[in-house]
Amino acid sequence: MEKVIKIDGKETRLVANGATPRLYRSMFNRDVFADMSKTADKEGNIKDLEVFENLAYVMAKQGGLEMSMDEWLTGMDSPMAILESVTQIFSLWSATTTTIVSGKKK
């Protein structure tokens, strides 16, 4: 799946697919599923912005971004630019990880 969203006022093409978890693991030596399960508390407050920065970067790289993470983040006017786009990043991730096949009843 792909989606174009504005991050720091710039249109950014994000792509999420079957390669996203593998690329995330390769780039950050972490499991994206474990990280995403710990990103918010029960009230929905963000606990770890770095996870969203990492995921957004992986999806932006898949969408054609040609710079390092440091260059990408340094080019943003606000350190909160990713936070302002968390809902859209999360919705793309959720849409990619949602199953459409229901399990068989036993």
OpenMM code with the backbone's topology and positions (N, CA, C; nanometers):
from openmm import Vec3, app, unit

residues = "MET GLU LYS VAL ILE LYS ILE ASP GLY LYS GLU THR ARG LEU VAL ALA ASN GLY ALA THR PRO ARG LEU TYR ARG SER MET PHE ASN ARG ASP VAL PHE ALA ASP MET SER LYS THR ALA ASP LYS GLU GLY ASN ILE LYS ASP LEU GLU VAL PHE GLU ASN LEU ALA TYR VAL MET ALA LYS GLN GLY GLY LEU GLU MET SER MET ASP GLU TRP LEU THR GLY MET ASP SER PRO MET ALA ILE LEU GLU SER VAL THR GLN ILE PHE SER LEU TRP SER ALA THR THR THR THR ILE VAL SER GLY LYS LYS LYS".split()
positions = [
    Vec3(0.0840, -0.1169, 0.0000),
    Vec3(0.0000, 0.0000, 0.0000),
    Vec3(0.0882, 0.1228, 0.0000),
    Vec3(0.0346, 0.2281, -0.0498),
    Vec3(0.1090, 0.3533, -0.0471),
    Vec3(0.0161, 0.4700, -0.0218),
    Vec3(0.0773, 0.5757, 0.0307),
    Vec3(0.0006, 0.6948, 0.0646),
    Vec3(0.0964, 0.8136, 0.0601),
    Vec3(0.0497, 0.9242, 0.0072),
    Vec3(0.1280, 1.0471, 0.0085),
    Vec3(0.0726, 1.1334, 0.1221),
    Vec3(0.1609, 1.1676, 0.2143),
    Vec3(0.1200, 1.2512, 0.3275),
    Vec3(0.2151, 1.3698, 0.3375),
    Vec3(0.1736, 1.4702, 0.4130),
    Vec3(0.2611, 1.5853, 0.4364),
    Vec3(0.3337, 1.5647, 0.5686),
    Vec3(0.4654, 1.5688, 0.5601),
    Vec3(0.5494, 1.5670, 0.6790),
    Vec3(0.6330, 1.6937, 0.6726),
    Vec3(0.6185, 1.7757, 0.7733),
    Vec3(0.6877, 1.9044, 0.7784),
    Vec3(0.6525, 1.9907, 0.6571),
    Vec3(0.5273, 1.9808, 0.6123),
    Vec3(0.4799, 2.0614, 0.5002),
    Vec3(0.5223, 2.0112, 0.3636),
    Vec3(0.5943, 1.8997, 0.3587),
    Vec3(0.6406, 1.8453, 0.2308),
    Vec3(0.5687, 1.7151, 0.2009),
    Vec3(0.5233, 1.7000, 0.0776),
    Vec3(0.4597, 1.5750, 0.0390),
    Vec3(0.5630, 1.4636, 0.0403),
    Vec3(0.5296, 1.3561, 0.1100),
    Vec3(0.6192, 1.2427, 0.1253),
    Vec3(0.5434, 1.1161, 0.0882),
    Vec3(0.5975, 1.0408, -0.0039),
    Vec3(0.5352, 0.9144, -0.0461),
    Vec3(0.5832, 0.8034, 0.0458),
    Vec3(0.4881, 0.7427, 0.1159),
    Vec3(0.5175, 0.6306, 0.2043),
    Vec3(0.4637, 0.5028, 0.1418),
    Vec3(0.5429, 0.3977, 0.1456),
    Vec3(0.5026, 0.2672, 0.0937),
    Vec3(0.5221, 0.1653, 0.2053),
    Vec3(0.4194, 0.0857, 0.2289),
    Vec3(0.4271, -0.0225, 0.3273),
    Vec3(0.3825, -0.1513, 0.2592),
    Vec3(0.4644, -0.2542, 0.2728),
    Vec3(0.4323, -0.3830, 0.2115),
    Vec3(0.5023, -0.4937, 0.2888),
    Vec3(0.5078, -0.6112, 0.2310),
    Vec3(0.5683, -0.7248, 0.2981),
    Vec3(0.7154, -0.7064, 0.3308),
    Vec3(0.7836, -0.6195, 0.2605),
    Vec3(0.9261, -0.5956, 0.2859),
    Vec3(0.9497, -0.4989, 0.4019),
    Vec3(0.8494, -0.4259, 0.4425),
    Vec3(0.8666, -0.3233, 0.5450),
    Vec3(0.9241, -0.3794, 0.6761),
    Vec3(0.8694, -0.4881, 0.7319),
    Vec3(0.9275, -0.5404, 0.8566),
    Vec3(1.0734, -0.5847, 0.8401),
    Vec3(1.1046, -0.6434, 0.7273),
    Vec3(1.2418, -0.6890, 0.7028),
    Vec3(1.3381, -0.5708, 0.6900),
    Vec3(1.2969, -0.4678, 0.6178),
    Vec3(1.3796, -0.3485, 0.6034),
    Vec3(1.3986, -0.2777, 0.7372),
    Vec3(1.2924, -0.2701, 0.8155),
    Vec3(1.2985, -0.2089, 0.9488),
    Vec3(1.4019, -0.2832, 1.0336),
    Vec3(1.3927, -0.4155, 1.0335),
    Vec3(1.4871, -0.4975, 1.1104),
    Vec3(1.6305, -0.4773, 1.0605),
    Vec3(1.6463, -0.4722, 0.9297),
    Vec3(1.7779, -0.4536, 0.8693),
    Vec3(1.8378, -0.3172, 0.9046),
    Vec3(1.7551, -0.2133, 0.9030),
    Vec3(1.8042, -0.0777, 0.9285),
    Vec3(1.8269, -0.0485, 1.0767),
    Vec3(1.7411, -0.1024, 1.1633),
    Vec3(1.7436, -0.0631, 1.3038),
    Vec3(1.7722, -0.1780, 1.4009),
    Vec3(1.7849, -0.2995, 1.3471),
    Vec3(1.8128, -0.4176, 1.4285),
    Vec3(1.7079, -0.4346, 1.5394),
    Vec3(1.5843, -0.4074, 1.5028),
    Vec3(1.4712, -0.4174, 1.5954),
    Vec3(1.3526, -0.4776, 1.5214),
    Vec3(1.2580, -0.5312, 1.5962),
    Vec3(1.1374, -0.5898, 1.5394),
    Vec3(1.0262, -0.4849, 1.5371),
    Vec3(0.9770, -0.4523, 1.4191),
    Vec3(0.8756, -0.3477, 1.4059),
    Vec3(0.7451, -0.3854, 1.4761),
    Vec3(0.7083, -0.5142, 1.4744),
    Vec3(0.5841, -0.5556, 1.5393),
    Vec3(0.5932, -0.5350, 1.6909),
    Vec3(0.7055, -0.5740, 1.7498),
    Vec3(0.7257, -0.5536, 1.8939),
    Vec3(0.7291, -0.4049, 1.9271),
    Vec3(0.7993, -0.3270, 1.8440),
    Vec3(0.8074, -0.1830, 1.8684),
    Vec3(0.6706, -0.1168, 1.8585),
    Vec3(0.5953, -0.1494, 1.7552),
    Vec3(0.4643, -0.0858, 1.7365),
    Vec3(0.3658, -0.1241, 1.8466),
    Vec3(0.3813, -0.2423, 1.9039),
    Vec3(0.2893, -0.2834, 2.0106),
    Vec3(0.3122, -0.2036, 2.1395),
    Vec3(0.4249, -0.1351, 2.1493),
    Vec3(0.4587, -0.0594, 2.2705),
    Vec3(0.4589, 0.0918, 2.2494),
    Vec3(0.4023, 0.1390, 2.1399),
    Vec3(0.4153, 0.2819, 2.1071),
    Vec3(0.3216, 0.3737, 2.1837),
    Vec3(0.2103, 0.3228, 2.2336),
    Vec3(0.1143, 0.4107, 2.3010),
    Vec3(0.0647, 0.3449, 2.4293),
    Vec3(0.0252, 0.4283, 2.5254),
    Vec3(-0.0322, 0.3738, 2.6475),
    Vec3(-0.1825, 0.3528, 2.6288),
    Vec3(-0.2503, 0.3111, 2.7336),
    Vec3(-0.3934, 0.2793, 2.7230),
    Vec3(-0.4789, 0.4002, 2.6867),
    Vec3(-0.4298, 0.5193, 2.7157),
    Vec3(-0.5036, 0.6413, 2.6823),
    Vec3(-0.4739, 0.6891, 2.5411),
    Vec3(-0.3826, 0.6217, 2.4716),
    Vec3(-0.3481, 0.6598, 2.3354),
    Vec3(-0.2361, 0.7617, 2.3255),
    Vec3(-0.1713, 0.7910, 2.4383),
    Vec3(-0.0585, 0.8841, 2.4382),
    Vec3(0.0655, 0.8161, 2.3813),
    Vec3(0.1366, 0.8858, 2.2947),
    Vec3(0.2569, 0.8313, 2.2322),
    Vec3(0.3661, 0.8171, 2.3381),
    Vec3(0.4222, 0.6960, 2.3478),
    Vec3(0.5292, 0.6706, 2.4439),
    Vec3(0.6669, 0.6723, 2.3796),
    Vec3(0.6743, 0.6436, 2.2512),
    Vec3(0.8052, 0.6328, 2.1876),
    Vec3(0.8002, 0.6878, 2.0452),
    Vec3(0.8318, 0.8156, 2.0322),
    Vec3(0.8280, 0.8812, 1.9017),
    Vec3(0.9323, 0.8225, 1.8070),
    Vec3(1.0426, 0.7741, 1.8606),
    Vec3(1.1490, 0.7185, 1.7768),
    Vec3(1.0990, 0.6036, 1.6893),
    Vec3(1.0083, 0.5235, 1.7411),
    Vec3(0.9529, 0.4124, 1.6627),
    Vec3(0.8819, 0.4671, 1.5391),
    Vec3(0.8032, 0.5729, 1.5555),
    Vec3(0.7334, 0.6322, 1.4412),
    Vec3(0.8311, 0.6983, 1.3447),
    Vec3(0.9359, 0.7608, 1.3975),
    Vec3(1.0390, 0.8173, 1.3100),
    Vec3(1.1021, 0.7061, 1.2259),
    Vec3(1.1358, 0.5965, 1.2915),
    Vec3(1.1985, 0.4843, 1.2208),
    Vec3(1.1051, 0.4247, 1.1159),
    Vec3(0.9806, 0.4010, 1.1548),
    Vec3(0.8843, 0.3417, 1.0612),
    Vec3(0.8570, 0.4358, 0.9440),
    Vec3(0.8395, 0.5631, 0.9727),
    Vec3(0.8160, 0.6604, 0.8654),
    Vec3(0.9344, 0.6628, 0.7702),
    Vec3(1.0549, 0.6556, 0.8237),
    Vec3(1.1737, 0.6574, 0.7392),
    Vec3(1.1795, 0.5342, 0.6490),
    Vec3(1.1526, 0.4172, 0.7052),
    Vec3(1.1532, 0.2942, 0.6242),
    Vec3(1.0505, 0.3039, 0.5123),
    Vec3(0.9299, 0.3510, 0.5447),
    Vec3(0.8253, 0.3621, 0.4431),
    Vec3(0.8586, 0.4707, 0.3401),
    Vec3(0.9227, 0.5781, 0.3846),
    Vec3(0.9641, 0.6835, 0.2903),
    Vec3(1.0746, 0.6327, 0.1982),
    Vec3(1.1672, 0.5538, 0.2520),
    Vec3(1.2726, 0.4941, 0.1682),
    Vec3(1.2099, 0.4048, 0.0617),
    Vec3(1.1100, 0.3258, 0.1014),
    Vec3(1.0408, 0.2412, 0.0049),
    Vec3(0.9661, 0.3263, -0.0982),
    Vec3(0.9304, 0.4476, -0.0589),
    Vec3(0.8603, 0.5389, -0.1480),
    Vec3(0.9528, 0.6220, -0.2352),
    Vec3(1.0840, 0.5995, -0.2236),
    Vec3(1.1778, 0.6688, -0.3110),
    Vec3(1.2686, 0.7709, -0.2447),
    Vec3(1.2590, 0.7904, -0.1146),
    Vec3(1.3463, 0.8850, -0.0448),
    Vec3(1.4915, 0.8422, -0.0644),
    Vec3(1.5762, 0.9373, -0.1013),
    Vec3(1.7151, 0.9034, -0.1330),
    Vec3(1.8161, 0.9677, -0.0392),
    Vec3(1.7791, 0.9877, 0.0855),
    Vec3(1.8739, 1.0466, 0.1801),
    Vec3(1.8778, 0.9632, 0.3072),
    Vec3(1.9821, 0.9852, 0.3854),
    Vec3(1.9950, 0.9134, 0.5119),
    Vec3(1.8901, 0.9655, 0.6101),
    Vec3(1.8694, 0.8894, 0.7149),
    Vec3(1.7729, 0.9312, 0.8160),
    Vec3(1.8164, 1.0635, 0.8789),
    Vec3(1.9444, 1.0762, 0.9085),
    Vec3(1.9941, 1.2007, 0.9679),
    Vec3(1.9695, 1.3199, 0.8761),
    Vec3(1.9942, 1.3030, 0.7474),
    Vec3(1.9696, 1.4119, 0.6515),
    Vec3(1.8211, 1.4459, 0.6463),
    Vec3(1.7368, 1.3431, 0.6448),
    Vec3(1.5922, 1.3620, 0.6374),
    Vec3(1.5420, 1.4393, 0.7582),
    Vec3(1.5804, 1.3944, 0.8783),
    Vec3(1.5337, 1.4604, 1.0000),
    Vec3(1.5941, 1.6001, 1.0156),
    Vec3(1.7198, 1.6175, 0.9772),
    Vec3(1.7842, 1.7479, 0.9858),
    Vec3(1.7166, 1.8501, 0.8952),
    Vec3(1.6620, 1.8038, 0.7845),
    Vec3(1.5945, 1.8925, 0.6908),
    Vec3(1.4572, 1.9382, 0.7358),
    Vec3(1.4074, 1.8832, 0.8457),
    Vec3(1.2754, 1.9221, 0.8966),
    Vec3(1.2881, 2.0443, 0.9860),
    Vec3(1.1917, 2.1344, 0.9735),
    Vec3(1.1942, 2.2578, 1.0519),
    Vec3(1.1613, 2.2339, 1.1992),
    Vec3(1.0839, 2.1302, 1.2267),
    Vec3(1.0386, 2.1069, 1.3628),
    Vec3(1.0710, 1.9637, 1.4070),
    Vec3(1.1177, 1.9472, 1.5293),
    Vec3(1.1397, 1.8117, 1.5793),
    Vec3(1.0078, 1.7369, 1.6003),
    Vec3(0.8980, 1.8075, 1.5922),
    Vec3(0.7661, 1.7462, 1.6110),
    Vec3(0.6988, 1.7117, 1.4780),
    Vec3(0.7686, 1.7266, 1.3672),
    Vec3(0.7097, 1.7037, 1.2346),
    Vec3(0.6533, 1.5622, 1.2204),
    Vec3(0.7254, 1.4628, 1.2693),
    Vec3(0.6772, 1.3248, 1.2607),
    Vec3(0.5548, 1.3073, 1.3503),
    Vec3(0.5601, 1.3641, 1.4699),
    Vec3(0.4478, 1.3516, 1.5630),
    Vec3(0.3187, 1.4047, 1.5016),
    Vec3(0.3288, 1.5114, 1.4251),
    Vec3(0.2108, 1.5692, 1.3611),
    Vec3(0.1517, 1.4772, 1.2549),
    Vec3(0.2292, 1.3787, 1.2097),
    Vec3(0.1840, 1.2863, 1.1050),
    Vec3(0.1620, 1.1446, 1.1571),
    Vec3(0.1702, 1.1249, 1.2880),
    Vec3(0.1607, 0.9908, 1.3466),
    Vec3(0.0331, 0.9193, 1.3059),
    Vec3(-0.0796, 0.9875, 1.3070),
    Vec3(-0.2075, 0.9236, 1.2741),
    Vec3(-0.2048, 0.8649, 1.1342),
    Vec3(-0.1513, 0.9393, 1.0390),
    Vec3(-0.1463, 0.8908, 0.9008),
    Vec3(-0.0461, 0.7770, 0.8846),
    Vec3(0.0673, 0.7860, 0.9526),
    Vec3(0.1680, 0.6798, 0.9478),
    Vec3(0.1093, 0.5524, 1.0069),
    Vec3(0.0438, 0.5661, 1.1223),
    Vec3(-0.0154, 0.4501, 1.1882),
    Vec3(-0.1268, 0.3884, 1.1039),
    Vec3(-0.2079, 0.4708, 1.0378),
    Vec3(-0.3180, 0.4159, 0.9573),
    Vec3(-0.2640, 0.3371, 0.8384),
    Vec3(-0.1544, 0.3824, 0.7782),
    Vec3(-0.0945, 0.3071, 0.6678),
    Vec3(-0.0373, 0.1755, 0.7196),
    Vec3(0.0318, 0.1792, 0.8316),
    Vec3(0.0870, 0.0577, 0.8914),
    Vec3(-0.0255, -0.0396, 0.9265),
    Vec3(-0.1313, 0.0102, 0.9884),
    Vec3(-0.2443, -0.0750, 1.0278),
    Vec3(-0.3112, -0.1383, 0.9073),
    Vec3(-0.3295, -0.0619, 0.8020),
    Vec3(-0.3931, -0.1147, 0.6810),
    Vec3(-0.3097, -0.2266, 0.6194),
    Vec3(-0.1795, -0.2168, 0.6328),
    Vec3(-0.0898, -0.3171, 0.5767),
    Vec3(-0.0895, -0.4441, 0.6604),
    Vec3(-0.1068, -0.4308, 0.7900),
    Vec3(-0.0956, -0.5469, 0.8789),
    Vec3(-0.2299, -0.6102, 0.9135),
    Vec3(-0.3385, -0.5548, 0.8650),
    Vec3(-0.4705, -0.6105, 0.8910),
    Vec3(-0.4963, -0.7282, 0.7988),
    Vec3(-0.5406, -0.8366, 0.8557),
    Vec3(-0.5702, -0.9546, 0.7741),
    Vec3(-0.7114, -0.9461, 0.7179),
    Vec3(-0.7317, -1.0019, 0.6019),
    Vec3(-0.8654, -1.0042, 0.5411),
    Vec3(-0.9224, -1.1447, 0.5410),
    Vec3(-0.8488, -1.2401, 0.5932),
    Vec3(-0.8951, -1.3776, 0.5990),
    Vec3(-0.9262, -1.4123, 0.7423),
    Vec3(-1.0456, -1.4634, 0.7641),
    Vec3(-1.0812, -1.5012, 0.9006),
    Vec3(-1.0434, -1.6471, 0.9248),
    Vec3(-1.0068, -1.6769, 1.0477),
    Vec3(-0.9659, -1.8127, 1.0832),
    Vec3(-1.0839, -1.9082, 1.0799),
    Vec3(-1.0541, -2.0361, 1.0611),
    Vec3(-1.1582, -2.1386, 1.0606),
    Vec3(-1.2008, -2.1687, 1.2032),
    Vec3(-1.3301, -2.1909, 1.2215),
    Vec3(-1.3812, -2.2279, 1.3535),
    Vec3(-1.3529, -2.3752, 1.3753),
    Vec3(-1.3204, -2.4087, 1.4970),
    Vec3(-1.2933, -2.5487, 1.5309),
    Vec3(-1.4078, -2.6072, 1.6069),
] * unit.nanometer
topology = app.Topology()
chain = topology.addChain("A")
for resn in residues:
    res = topology.addResidue(resn, chain)
    for name in ("N", "CA", "C"):
        topology.addAtom(name, app.Element.getBySymbol(name[0]), res)
